[in-house]
């Protein structure tokens, strides 16, 4: 009798252990992407390794090596920043326009407006709309912010009480004609025409907030009945997301088209109104 009871208890413990392990595996698989690594290029000049692999507690997506003088030199790393208090996070969270270093570009644009006899800009109430925005990218089913070796695309942009501008190695400015809040989750910005008395309709920007807490937004650009979409977040929400960094330790050009982000399904985002 005692032997039967003991066997029953041991069997129950054994089965619960198997079930418990299976449950742990399922949870782990649901949240931890499978590791893999593949050499996608190995010629006389370069080696490129891509995948999803961990080295020294850091997740890497790509490593590129240059071949010179019979040796291999690391030229580019693409990885997830493990520290949200790092210099990279601090840098990306700073206002995009730096008056101390960038005011000459704004002054140049204002001088151009005077030369073209464009009307003066009027101050616009930005309401509760954040001023500085950075793009959000999709890669391997996760959303990331990005610190590139070159320039992030879509361009980072900012708003002032009269100006909309984006940054791509230099600033591109546009005057704001009007800004209105259509609803709790929709803002509308009308930009002035770049050419005085142009017959074309002014560019329209619609900012659709799909995450109220993190202020994740779909920026919709409408021109001539056509729309283009970009996924953006304000710089204040940067730490809500992991960051992918493209680091080029040799300061040599790295073709970032080798590493491509996934295409975002904006139609689905509009329907579900969340990431």
C-alpha positions as CSV (number, residue, x, y, z in Angstrom):
1,X,0.0,0.0,0.0
2,X,2.8,2.4,1.0
3,X,4.7,1.5,-2.2
4,X,1.6,2.3,-4.3
5,X,1.2,5.7,-2.7
6,X,4.8,6.5,-3.1
7,X,4.8,5.6,-6.8
8,X,1.7,7.8,-7.3
9,X,3.3,10.8,-5.6
10,X,6.5,10.3,-7.6
11,X,4.5,10.0,-10.8
12,X,2.6,13.2,-10.1
13,X,5.8,15.1,-9.3
14,X,7.4,13.8,-12.5
15,X,4.5,14.8,-14.7
16,X,4.2,18.2,-13.0
17,X,7.9,18.7,-13.7
18,X,7.4,17.9,-17.4
19,X,4.4,20.2,-17.7
20,X,6.2,23.0,-15.8
21,X,9.2,22.7,-18.1
22,X,7.0,22.8,-21.1
23,X,5.2,25.9,-19.8
24,X,8.5,27.6,-19.2
25,X,9.7,26.8,-22.7
26,X,6.5,28.2,-24.2
27,X,6.8,31.4,-22.3
28,X,10.5,31.7,-23.2
29,X,9.8,31.1,-26.9
30,X,7.0,33.7,-26.9
31,X,9.3,36.5,-25.6
32,X,12.8,35.4,-26.7
33,X,13.6,35.3,-30.4
34,X,15.6,32.3,-31.6
35,X,19.3,32.9,-31.9
36,X,20.9,32.5,-35.3
37,X,23.9,33.7,-37.2
38,X,24.7,33.5,-40.9
39,X,27.6,34.7,-43.0
40,X,25.9,36.5,-45.9
41,X,29.0,37.8,-47.6
42,X,32.6,36.6,-47.6
43,X,34.7,38.0,-50.5
44,X,38.2,39.4,-51.0
45,X,37.2,42.6,-49.2
46,X,34.5,42.1,-46.6
47,X,32.8,39.6,-44.3
48,X,29.3,40.3,-43.2
49,X,27.6,38.2,-40.5
50,X,23.9,38.8,-39.9
51,X,21.3,37.2,-37.6
52,X,20.2,37.5,-34.0
53,X,23.0,36.5,-31.7
54,X,24.2,37.4,-28.2
55,X,27.8,38.2,-27.3
56,X,28.9,39.5,-23.9
57,X,25.2,40.0,-22.9
58,X,24.6,42.2,-26.0
59,X,22.3,41.2,-28.8
60,X,23.8,41.7,-32.3
61,X,22.1,41.8,-35.7
62,X,25.1,42.4,-37.9
63,X,28.9,42.5,-37.9
64,X,31.0,43.7,-40.9
65,X,34.7,43.1,-41.2
66,X,37.1,44.6,-43.7
67,X,39.9,42.5,-45.1
68,X,43.2,44.4,-45.3
69,X,46.8,43.1,-45.4
70,X,45.7,39.6,-44.6
71,X,43.9,40.7,-41.5
72,X,40.2,41.3,-40.6
73,X,39.1,44.6,-39.0
74,X,35.7,45.2,-37.5
75,X,34.1,48.1,-39.5
76,X,30.5,48.0,-38.3
77,X,28.4,46.6,-35.5
78,X,24.6,46.7,-35.3
79,X,23.3,45.8,-31.9
80,X,20.7,46.6,-29.2
81,X,21.9,49.1,-26.7
82,X,21.7,47.3,-23.3
83,X,21.8,50.4,-21.1
84,X,18.9,52.9,-21.3
85,X,21.1,55.4,-19.3
86,X,23.8,55.4,-22.0
87,X,25.2,58.3,-23.9
88,X,23.2,57.1,-27.0
89,X,19.9,57.4,-25.1
90,X,20.8,60.8,-23.7
91,X,21.8,62.1,-27.1
92,X,18.6,60.9,-28.9
93,X,16.5,62.5,-26.1
94,X,18.0,66.0,-26.7
95,X,16.1,68.7,-28.6
96,X,16.8,68.2,-32.3
97,X,17.5,71.9,-33.0
98,X,20.5,73.3,-31.1
99,X,20.3,77.2,-31.1
100,X,24.0,77.5,-30.2
101,X,25.2,75.5,-33.3
102,X,22.3,75.6,-35.7
103,X,21.0,79.2,-35.6
104,X,22.9,80.1,-38.7
105,X,20.8,77.7,-40.8
106,X,17.5,79.2,-39.4
107,X,18.9,82.7,-40.1
108,X,19.7,81.7,-43.6
109,X,16.2,80.5,-44.2
110,X,14.7,83.7,-42.8
111,X,17.0,85.7,-45.1
112,X,15.7,83.7,-48.0
113,X,12.2,84.5,-47.1
114,X,12.9,88.2,-47.0
115,X,14.6,88.0,-50.4
116,X,11.6,86.2,-51.9
117,X,9.3,88.7,-50.2
118,X,7.3,85.9,-48.5
119,X,4.8,87.0,-45.9
120,X,5.9,87.1,-42.2
121,X,5.2,84.0,-40.2
122,X,2.5,84.1,-37.5
123,X,2.8,82.5,-34.1
124,X,0.8,79.2,-33.8
125,X,-0.4,77.6,-30.6
126,X,1.0,74.1,-30.5
127,X,-1.5,73.1,-27.9
128,X,-0.3,69.9,-26.2
129,X,1.5,68.5,-29.2
130,X,5.1,67.5,-28.5
131,X,7.7,69.5,-30.4
132,X,10.6,67.0,-31.2
133,X,9.9,63.7,-33.0
134,X,12.1,60.7,-33.9
135,X,11.2,57.7,-36.1
136,X,10.2,54.3,-34.8
137,X,11.3,51.2,-36.7
138,X,10.1,47.6,-37.0
139,X,12.6,44.8,-37.0
140,X,12.0,41.1,-36.4
141,X,8.5,41.9,-35.0
142,X,9.8,44.4,-32.5
143,X,9.7,48.2,-32.5
144,X,13.0,50.1,-32.0
145,X,14.5,53.6,-32.1
146,X,17.7,53.9,-34.1
147,X,21.1,55.5,-33.7
148,X,22.6,55.2,-37.2
149,X,26.1,55.5,-38.6
150,X,24.8,58.0,-41.1
151,X,21.3,59.5,-41.1
152,X,18.1,58.1,-39.7
153,X,15.2,57.8,-42.1
154,X,12.4,59.0,-41.9
155,X,14.1,62.2,-40.8
156,X,13.9,63.5,-37.3
157,X,11.8,66.7,-37.1
158,X,10.7,69.4,-34.8
159,X,8.0,72.1,-34.4
160,X,8.2,75.7,-33.2
161,X,5.4,78.2,-32.8
162,X,5.8,79.1,-36.5
163,X,8.0,76.5,-38.1
164,X,8.2,72.9,-39.1
165,X,11.6,71.4,-39.9
166,X,13.3,68.1,-40.4
167,X,16.9,67.2,-40.2
168,X,18.9,65.2,-42.8
169,X,22.6,66.3,-42.4
170,X,21.1,69.9,-42.6
171,X,17.8,71.5,-41.8
172,X,14.8,71.9,-44.1
173,X,12.3,74.5,-42.9
174,X,8.7,75.2,-43.7
175,X,6.3,77.8,-42.3
176,X,3.2,76.6,-40.5
177,X,0.0,78.2,-41.7
178,X,-2.3,76.6,-39.1
179,X,-2.4,73.9,-36.5
180,X,-5.6,72.4,-35.0
181,X,-6.6,69.6,-32.8
182,X,-9.4,67.6,-34.5
183,X,-9.9,65.2,-31.7
184,X,-8.1,63.7,-28.7
185,X,-6.0,61.6,-31.1
186,X,-5.8,63.7,-34.3
187,X,-3.9,66.9,-35.1
188,X,-3.8,68.7,-38.4
189,X,-1.0,71.0,-39.6
190,X,-1.1,73.0,-42.8
191,X,2.2,74.1,-44.2
192,X,2.7,77.2,-46.4
193,X,3.7,76.8,-50.0
194,X,7.4,76.9,-50.6
195,X,6.8,79.1,-53.7
196,X,4.9,82.3,-53.3
197,X,1.5,82.3,-55.1
198,X,1.9,78.7,-56.1
199,X,-1.2,77.2,-57.6
200,X,-0.7,73.9,-55.8
201,X,-2.5,73.1,-52.6
202,X,-0.4,73.5,-49.4
203,X,1.0,70.3,-47.8
204,X,-1.2,68.8,-45.1
205,X,0.1,66.8,-42.2
206,X,-2.2,64.7,-40.0
207,X,-0.8,63.3,-36.8
208,X,-2.7,60.3,-35.6
209,X,-1.9,59.3,-32.0
210,X,-2.3,55.6,-31.6
211,X,-0.8,55.2,-28.1
212,X,-1.8,58.0,-25.8
213,X,0.6,57.1,-23.0
214,X,3.8,56.9,-25.2
215,X,2.4,59.4,-27.8
216,X,3.2,57.0,-30.6
217,X,1.9,58.6,-33.8
218,X,1.4,57.9,-37.4
219,X,2.3,61.0,-39.4
220,X,0.3,61.2,-42.6
221,X,1.5,63.6,-45.3
222,X,-1.2,64.5,-47.9
223,X,-0.2,66.1,-51.2
224,X,-2.4,66.0,-54.3
225,X,-4.7,63.4,-52.9
226,X,-1.9,61.1,-52.1
227,X,-0.8,60.0,-48.6
228,X,2.5,58.9,-47.2
229,X,2.9,57.5,-43.7
230,X,5.6,57.5,-41.1
231,X,5.7,56.1,-37.5
232,X,7.1,58.6,-35.0
233,X,7.5,59.1,-31.2
234,X,8.4,62.3,-29.3
235,X,11.9,62.3,-27.8
236,X,10.4,62.1,-24.3
237,X,9.2,58.5,-25.1
238,X,12.7,57.3,-26.3
239,X,13.3,55.2,-23.1
240,X,10.0,53.3,-23.7
241,X,11.7,51.5,-26.5
242,X,14.8,49.5,-27.1
243,X,17.5,51.1,-29.3
244,X,19.3,49.7,-32.2
245,X,22.8,51.2,-32.7
246,X,24.9,51.2,-35.9
247,X,28.4,51.6,-34.6
248,X,31.3,52.1,-37.1
249,X,34.5,52.0,-35.1
250,X,36.8,52.5,-38.1
251,X,34.8,55.5,-39.2
252,X,34.5,54.0,-42.7
253,X,31.4,54.2,-44.8
254,X,28.9,51.4,-44.1
255,X,26.1,50.8,-46.6
256,X,23.1,50.7,-44.2
257,X,20.9,49.3,-47.0
258,X,22.5,46.0,-46.2
259,X,20.6,46.1,-42.9
260,X,16.9,46.9,-43.7
261,X,14.1,47.5,-41.3
262,X,10.8,45.7,-41.9
263,X,8.0,47.4,-43.7
264,X,5.3,48.7,-41.3
265,X,1.7,47.7,-42.0
266,X,0.0,51.1,-41.4
267,X,-3.4,49.8,-42.5
268,X,-3.3,47.3,-39.6
269,X,-2.0,50.0,-37.2
270,X,-4.9,52.3,-38.1
271,X,-7.4,49.5,-37.4
272,X,-6.0,48.3,-34.1
273,X,-5.0,51.8,-32.9
274,X,-2.0,50.4,-31.0
275,X,1.4,48.8,-31.7
